[in-house]
Amino acid sequence: MITISELHAHIDSVIPFAWAEPWDRVGLLVGDRASTVTRILVSLDPTHGALERAAEAGANVLVTHHPAFLDPLEAVVASRGAAGVAFEAARRGIALIACHTNLDRSPQGADALPATLGLAIRGPLEARDEADRPDLPAGTPLGGRLCAPGDLDTLGALAEAVGARLGVGTRIWGDAASRVTLVALAPGSGRSLIPFALAAGADALVTGELRYHEAHDALERGLTVIEAGHDATEWPLTAALARTVAATPGLDPADVLIDRISYPWRIV
């Protein structure tokens, strides 16, 4: 048996919360550090549905990629928004732990999407001088990945494979017949990694979502884009997160459950 404090410390030792962006909310957001862990559910989002599934499984910890809230909560009350999730978690005695941009940067997180898509990694996508980001600890890993497309050497073939392997429809920016020799992967929102993809000479960016003008500008500068959905490109990270959680000393790996993949949106 372990405590939530011991679980939190283990996660921090493998995927340091200090790697997160300064605007992010990571670590223990709701809960009692002294409580004993019963079971753990790992999911993408801390929703009311995820809390319900955690309770049904006998879990008193919900570990997610996305945090329950980013903006400070003015009140924690019963509702359907972020404040309601925090309220319901506390009411049910379910601790909330988030690993967001720290997981994005970790080797475990950054390698997850290429593995799911079956693409060979050539190196990190992000390229920065540590002096450019004094807010990050020395040695913080680089996020995103540059990959070889293999036999998926056209934008259309790559988009079809991405959709098939993630189980979603995709949207492409560019000619489906255009050649692809180097792929940049940026799960979730890829806007901050566009400059690095262009600098690396990538032909295509696979990401969850971009704003219209960002995607349009990338295309004008020679970078084609495949959008597969913010959540669809990040669900692979939950399995990597679950493996880290399951390796906590003193924790029975059988007590770590991965939530079912679900998308709140549909293409009609």
Secondary structure, 3 states (H helix, E strand, C coil): CCEHHHHHHHHHHHCCHHHCCCCCCCEEEECCCCCECCCEEEECCCCHHHHHHHHHCCCCEEEECCCCCCCCCCCCCCCCCHHHHHHHHHHHCCEEEECCHHHHHCHHHHCHHHHHHCCEEEEECCCCCHHHCCCCCCCCCCCCEEEECCCCCEHHHHHHHHHHHHCCCCEEECCCCCECCCEEEEEEECHHHHHHHHHHCCCEEEEEECCHHHHHHHHHCCCEEEECCHHHHHHHHHHHHHHHHHCCCCCCHHHEEECCCCCCCCCC
